[in-house]
Amino acid sequence: MADSHPTVAAVQMAIDDLAVERNVDRLRERVVGLPDRVDIAVCPEHALTGFLDDDRLERVALPRSDALDRLAAIASEANVAVVAGYVEDGGDGGLYNATAYVPSNADDTAVYRKQHLWGGERERLTPGNERVVVETPAGPAGLLTCYDLNFVAESAWFTERAVDALFVPGAWPAAHAANWRLLLRARALDGVRWVVGTGRTGRSGDEADPGRDGGETEYAGTSLVARPDGRVAAALGHEERDLVAALDRSLLERQRKLVGSVSTDTNS
């Protein structure tokens, strides 16, 4: 499966809000259908559950064990590591915007809870309070979610630990797509690392209640792989597609030597 350089796929897809089984089926189909050379599939924010600023969100929030089991089945079948988001029932009375990392053998899974909530999330969800680094086929990698990109302190923390990549599931509004692209590139440049951002595409909505109030959000898509020098390695538009890219280890090493300010000691 893997060659000399790890290969990632940004699985850009539409998501049905409040429809877990449909989303899981769609995610399985997309991830299993990836090329054999892919080592890591990065899927959008809320990929399993969707999100609506609505009381019904509690009904579809997944306990961590449930979400990890579903993702582990997909990762094992596809023989790739999977990064994907969902609304988590924390079992403590709180709901969280969670991003899971699940390797193909289901060992060393990890879950990150989004720290910086946006808009309606602030009324429904509880912010996380821990940062997460995972060991991946691309080396040590940090997990961020969407709006977290805006906060330079998050980037600085991962820079101190010299992660080789950031994986960033997103559900960025289409009206602000330029900011999403800019921030992904900035976080690659300021940390001298690869950044893979996977955006939700399509529109928000609930087929069970298509006339609900509160407006409809169009999502940007525009998934992107940013190089350690801040340049765009590959990018998508709004369509549902997979963006497959190799993360060149030698390019990362050359850029770190050029900049001279990033430790290669991951234990720092």
C-alpha positions in Angstrom: 0.0 0.0 0.0 2.5 2.6 1.1 5.5 3.8 -1.0 8.4 5.9 0.1 6.1 8.8 0.8 2.9 8.5 2.8 -0.2 9.2 0.8 -3.3 10.9 2.0 -6.8 11.3 0.6 -9.1 14.3 1.5 -12.5 12.7 1.2 -14.7 15.7 0.3 -18.3 14.8 0.6 -21.8 16.1 1.4 -23.3 15.0 4.7 -27.0 14.4 5.8 -27.7 16.1 9.0 -29.1 13.9 11.8 -28.8 10.8 9.6 -26.1 8.6 11.1 -26.7 5.3 9.2 -26.8 7.1 5.8 -23.6 9.0 6.5 -21.8 5.9 7.7 -22.8 4.0 4.6 -21.7 6.8 2.4 -18.4 7.2 4.2 -17.7 3.5 3.9 -18.3 3.5 0.2 -16.0 6.5 -0.3 -13.2 5.2 1.8 -13.3 1.6 0.6 -13.2 3.0 -3.0 -9.9 4.9 -2.5 -6.8 3.9 -4.4 -4.7 1.2 -2.8 -1.8 3.6 -2.4 -3.7 5.7 0.2 -2.5 5.4 3.8 -4.7 8.0 5.5 -8.2 9.1 4.6 -9.2 12.5 6.1 -12.9 13.1 6.1 -15.0 16.2 7.0 -16.1 17.6 10.3 -19.4 16.0 11.5 -19.0 13.3 8.9 -20.9 10.6 10.9 -23.7 12.7 12.4 -24.0 16.0 10.6 -24.8 19.1 12.7 -27.9 21.3 13.2 -28.4 23.9 15.9 -31.4 21.9 17.1 -32.6 20.0 20.1 -32.6 16.8 18.1 -28.9 16.8 17.9 -28.8 14.9 21.2 -30.6 11.9 19.6 -27.9 11.4 17.0 -24.8 12.2 19.2 -22.7 9.0 19.4 -20.9 7.6 22.4 -17.2 7.4 21.7 -17.1 3.6 21.7 -19.9 3.6 19.1 -18.2 6.1 16.8 -14.8 4.3 17.1 -16.4 0.9 16.3 -18.0 2.2 13.2 -14.8 3.9 12.0 -12.7 0.9 12.9 -14.9 -1.3 10.7 -14.4 1.1 7.8 -10.6 1.5 8.4 -10.1 -2.3 8.6 -12.1 -3.0 5.4 -10.3 -0.3 3.4 -6.9 -1.0 5.1 -6.3 2.7 5.7 -6.2 5.0 8.7 -9.3 7.2 9.0 -9.8 10.7 10.4 -13.4 11.7 10.7 -15.6 14.0 12.7 -18.9 13.4 14.6 -20.9 14.9 17.5 -20.0 13.0 20.6 -22.2 12.1 23.5 -19.6 12.5 26.3 -21.7 10.6 28.9 -21.2 13.5 31.2 -24.2 15.5 30.1 -22.1 17.3 27.4 -22.0 17.0 23.7 -18.7 17.6 21.9 -17.5 18.2 18.4 -15.1 15.3 18.1 -12.5 14.2 15.5 -11.4 10.6 15.7 -8.2 9.0 14.4 -8.5 5.3 13.8 -5.7 3.2 12.2 -6.5 0.2 10.1 -5.7 -2.2 12.9 -7.8 -0.2 15.4 -4.8 0.1 17.8 -3.9 3.5 19.3 -7.1 5.2 18.4 -7.4 8.8 19.5 -10.2 11.4 19.8 -9.8 15.2 19.8 -12.6 17.5 21.0 -12.8 20.8 19.2 -11.7 23.6 21.5 -12.8 26.7 19.6 -16.6 26.5 18.9 -18.3 28.6 16.2 -21.7 30.1 15.9 -24.5 27.7 16.9 -22.0 25.2 18.3 -21.6 27.5 21.3 -25.2 26.9 22.3 -25.2 23.1 21.9 -21.7 21.9 22.5 -19.0 21.9 25.2 -15.5 22.9 24.1 -12.7 20.4 24.5 -9.6 21.1 26.6 -6.9 18.9 25.4 -4.7 18.9 22.3 -3.9 15.6 20.5 -0.9 14.2 18.7 -1.2 10.8 17.0 1.4 8.5 15.4 0.4 8.0 11.7 1.9 6.7 8.5 2.8 10.3 7.8 4.7 10.6 11.1 3.5 12.4 14.2 0.4 14.5 13.4 -1.8 17.0 15.1 -5.6 17.0 15.0 -7.5 20.3 14.6 -11.1 20.9 13.6 -12.3 23.8 11.3 -12.4 27.0 13.3 -9.4 25.9 15.4 -7.3 27.0 12.4 -7.9 30.7 13.4 -5.9 30.4 16.7 -2.2 30.7 16.3 -1.6 29.3 19.8 -2.8 25.9 18.6 -0.3 26.1 15.7 2.5 27.1 18.0 1.9 24.2 20.4 2.1 21.7 17.5 5.2 23.5 16.2 7.0 23.0 19.5 6.3 19.3 19.1 7.5 19.3 15.5 4.6 17.3 14.1 5.0 16.4 10.5 1.4 17.1 9.6 -1.9 18.6 10.7 -5.1 16.8 9.7 -8.1 19.3 9.7 -11.6 18.1 9.1 -13.8 21.1 8.3 -17.3 22.3 7.6 -16.4 25.8 6.5 -19.2 28.1 5.1 -18.8 28.7 1.4 -19.1 32.5 1.9 -15.8 32.4 3.8 -13.9 29.8 1.6 -11.0 32.2 1.0 -10.3 32.3 4.7 -10.2 28.5 5.0 -7.7 28.2 2.2 -5.6 31.0 3.6 -5.5 29.5 7.1 -4.6 26.0 5.9 -1.6 27.5 4.0 -0.7 29.7 7.0 -0.7 26.8 9.4 1.6 24.8 7.0 4.0 27.7 6.6 4.2 28.8 10.3 4.7 25.3 11.5 6.8 24.0 8.5 4.7 20.9 8.1 2.1 19.3 5.7 -1.5 20.4 6.3 -4.5 18.4 5.0 -7.8 20.1 5.2 -11.0 18.3 4.2 -14.1 20.4 3.8 -17.7 19.4 3.9 -19.5 20.3 0.7 -23.2 20.5 -0.2 -25.8 22.2 2.0 -27.1 21.8 5.5 -30.5 20.3 5.8 -32.8 17.8 7.4 -35.0 15.7 5.1 -37.4 15.0 7.9 -38.0 18.7 8.3 -37.1 20.5 5.1 -39.0 23.6 6.1 -37.3 24.2 9.4 -36.4 27.7 10.4 -32.9 28.9 11.0 -31.6 29.2 7.4 -29.5 26.9 5.3 -25.8 26.8 5.1 -23.8 26.1 1.9 -20.5 24.5 2.7 -17.3 25.4 0.9 -15.7 22.0 0.1 -12.4 23.4 -1.2 -10.3 20.7 0.4 -6.6 21.4 0.2 -3.2 19.9 0.8 -0.7 22.6 1.8 3.1 22.1 1.6 5.5 22.9 4.4 6.5 26.1 2.5 2.9 27.2 2.4 2.3 26.5 -1.2 -0.7 24.5 -2.4 0.2 21.0 -3.4 -3.4 20.1 -4.5 -6.9 21.4 -4.1 -10.5 20.8 -4.9 -13.5 23.0 -5.8 -17.0 22.4 -4.5 -17.7 19.0 -6.1 -17.8 15.6 -4.2 -14.4 14.1 -5.0 -11.3 12.6 -3.4 -8.1 14.6 -3.3 -5.1 12.2 -3.3 -1.6 13.5 -2.6 1.7 12.1 -1.5 3.4 13.9 1.4 7.0 14.1 0.3 9.3 13.5 3.3 12.3 14.9 1.6 10.5 18.2 0.9 9.6 18.5 4.6 13.2 17.9 5.6 14.6 20.4 3.0 12.1 23.1 4.2 13.0 22.6 7.8 16.7 22.9 7.1 16.0 26.1 5.1 13.9 27.7 7.9 16.2 26.4 10.7 13.6 27.1 13.4 11.8 23.8 13.8 13.1 21.1 16.0 13.0 17.6 14.5 12.9 16.1 18.0 9.2 15.0 18.5 9.8 14.6 22.2 10.5 18.3 22.7 
